[in-house]
Structures are given as structure tokens and as C-alpha cells.
Amino acid sequence: MRFENAFIPLPLLWSSPFIRWQGAAADVSALDLAAQVTRDALDAGGYDPAETGQLVLGTTIPQPDTFYAPPWLAARLGMTDIGGPAIAQACATAVACLAQAAAASQLGNGETQLVVTTDRTSNGPLLVYPRSASMGGAPLATNWVLDSFAADPWTSESMLYTAECTAVDGGFTRQQCDELTLLRFGQYQDALRDDRALQKRYMRPIVIESRKSRTVLQADEGVSEYSAAGLAKLSPSKPGGAITPGTQTHPADGTAGAIVTSGDKAVRLAKGQPVVRLLSAAFARAEKGRMPKAPALAAHKALHEAGVQVGQLKSVTTHNPFAVNDLWLHRETGVALERMNPMGCSLIYGHPQAPTGMRAIAELAHSLALQGGGMGLFTGCAAGDMGAAIVLEVR
């Protein structure tokens, strides 16, 4: 899908730090986290909540009171006269939310949309489904997070299986995966220089308050220290495989968001800072059991919709839960591995589901702004062999 008049003011595109699951944010509802960080981000950007026409919420893991989530979150942000949809498309949720917001803004003559993405992989809910036909009426119990990670019900295989299959198809080796991970870790370390000056352009702290304490989480928590020697010591996750625990991501908790509106409003809200024009979004599905291939398919579709050639891109960011993802994207698009993810990526700093893509999009926009503007691409995979991509331009 192509967008003609959908913009984000750069100061109103944000992310929280990502906190490794079962860490400091493990007992904070994703909706509470979203309310606090979003409120602080809007305040920091000098945004008036009364300008909002709709709230688009992206979340994939149920939390207490999820049934009421969009209007409840809007009310907590002082927007008591609006609501909106809740969208879940696994790791593609951020792109789905931005596409929804862009379309709604255009159809509504520039109506301003607030997009909030939030998830907590920690302490995932245990769902119990009644089954009157089973012996004694015994229920079916499902752990929302662990069971979803374990296997795709269509293929009966894990996401790790899709990565190993893609590694075989691409002829990728264990050494290539290790080297790619070290490259991404180095890029992430670059983003931490000068007291995290780059991250502080878009990152808003998490504040956890209780009756007895107040904890402020300024930076990512739980990022591993990678080294060539350390990666070499790890055993493959599957015997003889290319993927190890060091070349795949870890679950996390976090939130991220954006304001989407018309061009003229975005310029006003940006207050002299750059604006981000959304050019197109696309979704694609790879063949069965080949999830890491899907981002390349989605990227080609989004670029075609936008009328943009790969050579016109100044920067690319990805959601890459496995090192194999970027190796395949490089093979299919020709984008140099060194040109992807200049501020790190989910392979290194973790993956809270819905907010993952939004953070990568924020990093893409700021990377382009630092280069004086230009066009960029975000693409990433999602459960069910899906991929999503978005093409944007920073002005």
C-alpha cells in the first residue's frame, strides 16, 4: 500500500529501553508501561492530547483488562473522547499499526493518529479453555508466550527450525552467523557512545513506582557481551546447526510509539526538527517453514509500491531474531551488511514483540536525519512465515 500524505514528526517517534524478560519490568503490565512512557514522550514533544483523533494500539500478549485496552489507555493519557482499534500481528504489529494509522489519517483529511505498541513477554498468561467433551471436563491449558514460541501449529515446528532451514537454503555457516552477530554488537556499542547520545534522541525512560520505591530504567537491560571467543564456545541450538544461543535474540519487555498525521501538521508539531514521510508498507509470506526469508519478500513489495530502488536507500533497519535473517536479506537485495542496523537491532537488544519494529523504525529515522535526510527501509519477519516492511523518507 502506498501513502500520499502520512507523516511523523521526528520528535514524536519514540521507544522505551528494552528490558530482558523476567528482569526489572517483569511485573509491570504492558498497558501501565505504555501509559507512563507514552505520556512522558508526548509531554517531552510538547504535544497537546486534544489534537488526537484516534489511538491505534498494537499489542500481542494479553494483560489484565486488555479487553478495554485502547479506550482505557486513551483515557489515562487525557484523551477521554477517543478510542480505536487493537492490532496484533506478532512481530509485524508495528508496521500493521503504522499502516492503519496512515490510512486512517489520509481518509480522515489528516486526522492525527496516536500509535502505541507495547508488550511484556515476562510472566505471560496461562489460558485455560473449557472442554466439556474431555474426560471429566478437563480443560486445555496454554501458556501464551512459551507455547507460541515453541511451535507454529501449521508446521508443528519452532521458529528456530525456520532459521536452520533458511541457513541450509542459503548455504550460510555457523561462522557467518557469528560474524554477523559481532558486527551488530559493534554497531550497538557505537550507539552507546557519548553517554548514549544517539539513543537519547528517541528513548524515553521506564519509571516503575511502588509504595516504597521508585526505579528509573534509562537504558536497555540484559544485553549480552559478545566476543568471538565467547560465541565460538557455544554449542549449536540444534545438533550440527548454524544457529547458537548467541546468534538469536532474547524476549524482552518494552513499549514504543509515534504520532501520524498530515504533512502540514507534522511540520508544525516537529517544531523545526525533521519530519518522516511514510511512503509505503507491505506484507509477504515465505514458503512453509522459512520465516527468515519473508522480510526480503516484503521489502521488495514495499519498495515497488513506493517506486523506490534499493540503490536509493541511505539506511536499512531490520527485525532479525536470527543472524540468518540479515544474511538472507543481503543475498536477496544486495544491501551491504554493514549498511544495515547502524544503531544495533533486535538480535542484540531483544524482542518485546509489538514494539520491536517501532523502535527499529525510530532508529532508521534518526539514522537518516543524522545523514541529512533521505529514504530508508525497515523490514522484519513475523510468526507464520510472515514479513513486513515500510519505506520512509526523512525531510
Secondary structure by P-SEA (a helix, b strand, c coil): ccccbbbbccccccccbbbccccccccccaaaaaaaaaaaaaaaaccccccccbbbbbbccccccccccaaaaaaaaccccbbbbbbbcccaaaaaaaaaaaaaaaaacccbbbbbbbbbccccbbbbbbbcccccbbbbbbccccccccccccccccaaaaaaaaaaaacccaaaaaaaaaaaaaaaaaaaccccccccccbbbbbbbcccbbbbbccccccccccaaaaaaccccccccccccccbbbbbbbcccbbbbcaaaaaaaacccbbbbbccccccccccccccaaaaaaaaaaaaaaccccccccbbbbbcccaaaaaaaaaaccccccccccccccccccccccaaaaaaaaaaaaaaaaaccccccccccccccbbbbbbbbcc
